[in-house]
Amino acid sequence: MQVTSLFDLRQQLAVYLLPLLGECEILYSMPTVRRPLAAGVTTLVLNDHSVKRSEDTLPGSTPLLLEVGLRLTALHRDSMEAVETLTDAIATDEQAKEGVLVVLDKTPFYAEMGGQVADHGVITADGVEFVVTDVQKNKGGKYMHYGKLLRGALHVGDNVSPAIDTERRSAVRRAHTATHLLDAALKKVLGDHVHQAGSLVEPDRLRFDFTHFEAITPEQLLEVEDLVNDAVLDGLSVVTEELPLAEAKARGAVATFGEKYGETVRVVTMGDFSMELCGGTHLDNTAKTGMFRIKSESSVASGVRRIEATTGKVSLEETRHGRTTLLKAAQFFKTAPGSILERMEQQANEMKELRQAVEKFKAEASLGEAKQVMASAKAVGGLHIITGTRQGLDANALRTMGDFLRDKDPAVVAVLASITGEKVSFLAVCGKEAVAKGIKAGELVKSVSAVCGGKGGGKPDSAMGGGTDLLKVDDALATVDDFVSSKLG
């Protein structure tokens, strides 16, 4: 039996196997097809391809597993150039397991292109398992499968069975179909000036860059999201066809700006909602997209915006996570989920009132301490010098004490220190008489802070500073008398 092409293989399979298969349908686009057949095991070898029927072990069921084997034409390790010549490579059990590159004569794997990520999956043979983690198409048009050899050894010329990760492929298809719906929805909401400027299609996740001159409002984002979900719920048929480029454009198909197309293009149509030129994988109906959720909208360049969104299972997982968080919050606030916002506003108001009460208490306490401190003032040249240290007072509390001292005694010169953690804060205040005699709070606090390895400054009547050497706080305060004396002469 001579097989010269995949089409020839299909014809000969039908001639030899249909009497055994009975009425069935074979999907030639995939390497593996399962259909009913009588029990038993039969293996046929057709040139470089193999067809194997496997016996089913489940009672009352006799499905057939047809595996159209593909031939390994090149095997390399981290080599791009060698693929061009299909040079043979040694493959033994001791070969490198990482960074292996495989090329097949035909492949069901989608290579990364057009913003869509590559398929993942496995390539198997007798005693061999090769996990595909990336697929790239080189300049020569060959599909290069990158991955890891888990077991066995591969040799050029081996017949292997590739199988894509269908669950992952379905998730990518959901995201790609949603990308087309998003593009169309943006044009309807924002205007025809919207053009695709880049995209990334991953399993149930998408990123779409587009031209627009301003940020999208929350109301516009909701409208876009609603339009996409409406198209999903409408269950629009997704039709792909190959057309001459001129005919596709005449029908109104949207082309990606800057993309180069051949004379024949692939057109993907979704009802009357979207029609675009695209070579990626898609669903056959928009209803299979599942829930579409916009996660973010941002600017990536002048005149270019970006939307990130989710579909399918990722949208369901994030919705479930959000609902779980909402229920936990409702339990925490001891209220119903629908009343959380009202309860949070009530809590915020109560917290505000408590903070005001605490601040008032601190202010009163600071004033009480300030009155006590005034009694310890020392007289220097007709001025009243006050110094003191407190633990854990914040800047507001220090200012409250300082303002009280300055307003109560025009002749006061006070420096107060507050130690919090590993830092010390200084406040210096000078009454009107002290300022008139040349004592300025800004200069004073700068001098005191320097002793503790810090700095400070401010107005003549009030200034703040700080330092980190806590062991020298007392030494710093001791310099206040000498500073005042030196200024008075």
Summary of the structure (lengths in Angstrom):
residues: 489
radius of gyration: 38.6
end to end distance: 118.4
largest distance: 121.6
contacts: 1514
relative contact order: 0.06
helix: 37%
strand: 32%
